[in-house]
Amino acid sequence: MVWFWVSILAMSSSSFVLLDGFDPFFGFRIMVGSWLLLLGVAWAGSYLVVKRRIENNRPLLWMTFLGFPVAFVAIVTRWLTAEVGRQPWAVYHVLKTADAMTPFPAHAATVSLLVYGVAFLVIAVFRAVHVHRLPRALLPRSLTAAPAIRVSNEDLLEVN
């Protein structure tokens, strides 16, 4: 959200302003580094799944868990690299403003945003349900089943 407002301020200023502190050269490398990191985690996980040792490898499980924000960082740096890299060409009239804009109307962007939002919502719900059911599928039945003997609260409160 912060980058959105920074980009609005940069576009509305009278002088040409790149997003402060963002260099497309390093943004591209952050994006590629994020991709390589996630690819390495995926390959290591695939190898351990084939060897049937993934559940014993806690560092890989932690890297997978902590890797979720890395994908978001890659997406944001890709967008910033594209936008900041395109800005100078349009500002210095090397690229026409009409060519720098997307050719789609505003309602197409709104529909696209809604489709992505619904897709991510479906994925989030599926993930939440899956994570809730996963322990029951992986743990032994004795740990997830209801206790065989039921004891009432009154029995617990009775003092002999």
Residue pairs with C-beta under 8 A, 6 or more apart in sequence:
3 19
3 76
3 80
6 19
6 20
7 19
7 83
9 17
10 17
10 18
10 19
16 87
16 88
16 91
18 84
18 87
18 88
19 80
19 84
22 80
22 84
24 80
24 81
24 84
24 85
27 77
27 78
27 80
27 81
27 84
28 77
28 81
30 73
30 74
30 77
31 74
31 77
31 78
31 81
34 70
34 71
34 73
34 74
34 77
35 74
37 67
37 70
38 67
38 70
38 71
38 74
41 60
41 63
41 64
41 67
44 60
45 54
45 60
45 64
48 54
48 57
48 60
54 60
54 61
55 138
86 95
86 100
88 94
89 95
89 100
90 96
90 97
90 100
102 109
135 144
136 144
